[in-house]
Amino acid sequence: MNAQLVLLALCTGCGLGFLLAAVRAVASAAVLWARGRRVMGRVTARTASDRRRGGLVVFSDHFGRDLVLDPGPCGRLYGVPPVGGSVPVVYERERPTRARLWTSRHLLAPSFGWFLSATVAFGTGVVVAG
């Protein structure tokens, strides 16, 4: 079998998979935008033993339970204020543990990454086929 054809098929398959993941991420952000419950969360400091940077966001769901959202290592890039500040949080009523920050950067960053990966995979396939 031709190695060029195998590489083209691999790039096309990966590109389609990445594109599917991007569409799924956009759809989940749209569902949160349309049906999500918006609450305000407060940024708190991590424990002293936790070596990761940035704060955690604590918010209450519709049952009154306090839940913790970890914005991850890129929290500052997502618009998380310093410790003590408040930030809007959105979650689905059925799944409050899968909450997201109510900022466009935090909602759309996964889909942008998947679209970028799909573009690179398809571009590699075009270069290989050419």
C-alpha positions as CSV (number, residue, x, y, z in Angstrom):
1,M,0.0,0.0,0.0
2,N,1.2,3.5,-0.8
3,A,2.6,5.3,2.3
4,Q,1.4,8.6,1.0
5,L,-2.2,7.3,0.7
6,V,-2.0,5.9,4.3
7,L,-0.8,9.2,5.6
8,L,-3.5,11.1,3.7
9,A,-6.2,8.8,5.2
10,L,-4.7,9.2,8.7
11,C,-4.7,13.1,8.4
12,T,-8.2,13.1,7.0
13,G,-9.5,10.8,9.8
14,C,-7.8,12.9,12.5
15,G,-9.1,16.1,11.0
16,L,-12.6,14.8,10.9
17,G,-12.3,13.6,14.5
18,F,-11.0,16.9,15.6
19,L,-13.7,18.7,13.7
20,L,-16.4,16.6,15.4
21,A,-14.9,17.4,18.8
22,A,-14.9,21.1,17.9
23,V,-18.6,21.0,16.9
24,R,-19.4,19.1,20.1
25,A,-17.6,21.8,22.2
26,V,-19.5,24.6,20.4
27,A,-22.8,22.7,20.9
28,S,-22.1,22.3,24.7
29,A,-21.3,26.0,25.0
30,A,-24.5,26.9,23.1
31,V,-26.5,24.7,25.5
32,L,-24.9,26.4,28.5
33,W,-25.7,29.8,26.9
34,A,-29.3,28.9,26.2
35,R,-30.4,26.8,29.2
36,G,-27.6,27.3,31.8
37,R,-28.2,28.7,35.2
38,R,-26.0,31.7,36.0
39,V,-24.7,32.3,39.5
40,M,-21.8,34.3,40.9
41,G,-18.9,32.5,42.3
42,R,-16.1,33.7,44.6
43,V,-12.4,33.1,43.9
44,T,-10.7,31.5,46.8
45,A,-7.1,30.5,47.4
46,R,-5.8,27.0,47.0
47,T,-4.5,25.0,50.0
48,A,-0.9,25.5,51.0
49,S,0.0,22.0,49.9
50,D,-1.4,22.6,46.3
51,R,1.5,23.8,44.2
52,R,-0.7,24.9,41.2
53,R,-1.1,28.6,40.5
54,G,-4.4,30.5,40.5
55,G,-7.4,30.3,42.6
56,L,-10.5,28.1,42.8
57,V,-14.0,29.3,42.2
58,V,-16.6,28.4,44.8
59,F,-20.3,28.8,43.9
60,S,-23.7,27.5,45.2
61,D,-26.0,25.4,42.9
62,H,-29.8,25.6,43.0
63,F,-29.9,23.1,45.9
64,G,-27.7,25.3,48.0
65,R,-24.7,23.0,47.8
66,D,-21.3,24.7,47.7
67,L,-19.3,23.4,44.7
68,V,-15.7,24.1,43.6
69,L,-14.7,24.9,40.0
70,D,-11.0,24.7,39.1
71,P,-10.3,27.0,36.1
72,G,-7.0,25.2,35.6
73,P,-3.6,26.6,34.9
74,C,-4.9,29.1,32.4
75,G,-7.3,30.8,34.8
76,R,-5.7,34.2,34.4
77,L,-6.1,34.0,30.6
78,Y,-9.8,33.1,31.1
79,G,-10.5,36.3,33.0
80,V,-10.5,34.9,36.6
81,P,-10.0,37.8,39.0
82,P,-7.5,37.6,41.9
83,V,-8.4,35.9,45.2
84,G,-11.5,37.5,46.8
85,G,-13.0,38.6,43.5
86,S,-16.3,37.4,42.1
87,V,-16.8,35.8,38.7
88,P,-20.0,34.6,36.9
89,V,-20.4,30.8,36.6
90,V,-22.9,28.9,34.4
91,Y,-24.0,25.3,34.8
92,E,-26.7,22.9,33.6
93,R,-29.5,22.3,36.1
94,E,-29.0,18.5,35.8
95,R,-25.2,18.7,36.0
96,P,-23.9,21.4,38.3
97,T,-20.6,19.6,38.7
98,R,-19.8,20.4,35.0
99,A,-19.9,24.1,35.5
100,R,-17.9,26.6,33.4
101,L,-17.0,30.2,33.8
102,W,-19.4,32.6,32.1
103,T,-16.7,34.2,29.9
104,S,-16.4,33.8,26.2
105,R,-12.8,32.8,26.6
106,H,-13.6,30.0,28.9
107,L,-16.6,28.7,27.0
108,L,-15.1,28.8,23.5
109,A,-11.4,28.0,24.2
110,P,-11.9,24.2,23.8
111,S,-13.7,24.6,20.5
112,F,-11.0,26.9,19.2
113,G,-8.3,24.4,20.1
114,W,-10.1,21.6,18.3
115,F,-10.8,23.7,15.2
116,L,-7.1,24.7,15.1
117,S,-6.1,21.0,15.4
118,A,-8.5,20.1,12.6
119,T,-7.0,22.8,10.4
120,V,-3.5,21.5,11.0
121,A,-4.5,17.9,10.3
122,F,-6.3,18.8,7.1
123,G,-3.5,21.1,6.0
124,T,-1.0,18.3,6.6
125,G,-3.2,16.1,4.5
126,V,-3.3,18.6,1.6
127,V,0.5,19.0,1.7
128,V,1.0,15.2,1.7
129,A,-1.5,14.7,-1.2
130,G,0.1,17.5,-3.2
